[in-house]
Amino acid sequence: MDLEKRMLEAETRICKAIFPNTTNHFDTLFGGTALQWMDEAAFICATRFTRQKSVTVSSDKVDFKKSIPAGSIVELVATVKRVGRTSVQIQVDIYLEEMFKPGKELVINGLFTFVAVDEHKKPISIL
C-alpha cells in the first residue's frame, strides 16, 4: 500500500466529555488525564499505521494553550507526521468544543514517537 495512503488511513479521532472525575481543583481537565488520552490516541494511530506491536518511546513538546472546563467536549485527532525505518511520529491535537455552542478550538497539541517491536521487544521494520 502507498505510504501516503497508509498515513491518511491511520488518522484516529476520539471524543470525550469532560466530567468531574477527570478535572482538577480548578474544575478543568487534569493535565495528566489529557496526556493519557493523547498517548492512547497516538497508540491507536501508530498501530493502525504499522499493524504491528508498538510502544511509546517518547513524548515531545506538549503545549497546553488553554484550560478545558468541566462540561465541555474534546476531540483528540492523532495523525502520522513522520515515518522512520522502525519508528513513527504521531501528532495529537485536542480541540475544545462547548456543549451548547458551535465550533472547535485547538487547545493542546503534542508529538509522540512509537517503535514497532518483535516478541523480544526489539525494534523491527515498519516499512
N, C-alpha and C positions, 0 to 999 in steps of 0.2 A: 504494500500500500504506500502511496505517496506520503512523504514526511509531513508536508503541509496539511494534508487531509487528516492524518493521524492527530496532529496538533489541534486542529479545529474540533475534531470529534471527541477529544478528551475534555473539552470545557465542561466544568461542573458548576452547577448553581444549587444553592441550598438556602431556603428561607427559614427564619426563626422569629418567634415572638419573644419580646423581652419581658419576662415575668419576674416577680420579686425574688425568686430563688436564684436568679442569675445576676442580681445587682449588688452593688457595694453600699457603704454607709451614705453615699450621696444620691442614692436611688438611680444610679446609672449603671450600665453594663460593666461588670467586673472585668478588668483588662486580661486577667488570666483565663477567663471563660472565652473571651474573644480570641485569644491565642490558641486555645484548644480547638475551637471551631475552625479557625484558619488552617491549623495543621491537619485536621480531619478532611476539610475540603481539598487541600493540597494533596493529601494522600490518595483520595479518590481519583483526582485528576491524573496524578502520576501513574496510578495503577491502570486507569483507562488507557493511558498512552503506552505504557510498557507492556501491559498484560503479563507482568512478572511480579514476584515478591519484591517490594521496595521498602526502604526505610528512610526516615528523615535523617539527614546528616548535618543540616544547618538551617537556621532561620536568620534572615538578614534584613536590617533596616525596616523594622515595622514602625510605621508612623500612625499615631493616634491624633487625628486632626480635630476631632470634635467628640464630645461625650455623647453616649447613646442613652436616652432616658427610658425608664421602665414604661411599658405601654406602647412601645414602638415595634416596628417590624424591621428586620435587617435581611439583606440578601447578600450572601457570600458568592463571589464569582471567582473561580480558580481557572487559570489559563496557563498553558505551556509557553514559556518565554524563551528558553534556550535548551538545546539538546547536546549532550556530550556522548562519548562512547559508552559510558556506564551510568551517567547521571542525567537528570532532567531538572531544570529550574522552573518552578511554578510561581506565578504571581497570584496573590489572593487580594481582592478588593472587597471591602464591606461597604454596602450602601445602606443608608438610613432612610426609612420611609415612615412618615407619620401615619398612624392607622386611619385617620379620617380626613386626610388631605392628599391630593395627588402629588406625584413627583418623588424623586430619589436624590440623595446627595452622597457623594463619596466621602466617607469619614475615617476609614482605616485602610491601609494597604501594607503589604509586606511580601518578601520573597522567601521561598522555601526550596531547599535542594534535597532531592531524593536520589538514592543509588539503588539500582537493581542488584539483588544478591541471590546466590545459589543456596543449596541446602546447608552449606558450611558457613554461610554468611559472608562469602567472598564476593566482591563485585563481579558482575557479568555484563556482557554487551547488551544494549537495548536497541541497537540498530540492525 
